């Protein structure tokens, strides 16, 4: 079996690969690392109160 190069996959392709191969720990790790590299959207405005 050949090694999969997760770095060359798009984020969408990596997500689809992981969902089809849920038992592969390396695929999960690569997907989570990729997700953590992406900026997160913050949905709030200045002056919003937390409750």
C-alpha positions in Angstrom: 0.0 0.0 0.0 1.4 3.4 -0.9 1.7 6.3 1.4 -1.0 9.0 1.1 0.3 12.6 0.9 -2.3 14.6 2.8 -0.4 17.8 2.2 -1.2 17.8 -1.5 -4.9 17.3 -0.9 -7.3 20.2 -0.8 -9.1 20.7 2.5 -12.3 19.4 1.0 -10.6 16.3 -0.5 -8.8 15.6 2.9 -12.2 15.9 4.7 -13.8 13.5 2.2 -10.9 11.1 2.5 -11.1 11.2 6.3 -14.8 10.5 6.3 -14.3 7.5 4.0 -11.4 6.2 6.1 -12.4 7.0 9.7 -10.1 4.3 11.1 -6.9 6.0 9.8 -5.4 8.0 12.6 -3.0 9.8 10.3 -5.9 11.1 8.2 -7.7 12.4 11.3 -4.5 14.1 12.5 -3.8 15.7 9.2 -7.4 16.9 8.9 -7.5 18.4 12.4 -4.1 20.1 11.9 -5.4 21.6 8.6 -8.6 22.8 10.4 -6.5 24.4 13.2 -4.4 26.3 10.6 -7.5 28.0 9.2 -8.6 31.3 10.7 -11.8 31.2 12.7 -14.7 33.5 12.1 -15.8 35.6 15.0 -19.4 36.6 14.9 -19.8 39.6 17.1 -19.6 43.4 17.1 -17.9 45.9 19.4 -20.3 46.6 22.3 -22.1 43.2 22.2 -22.6 41.9 25.7 -22.1 38.2 26.6 -25.4 37.9 28.4 
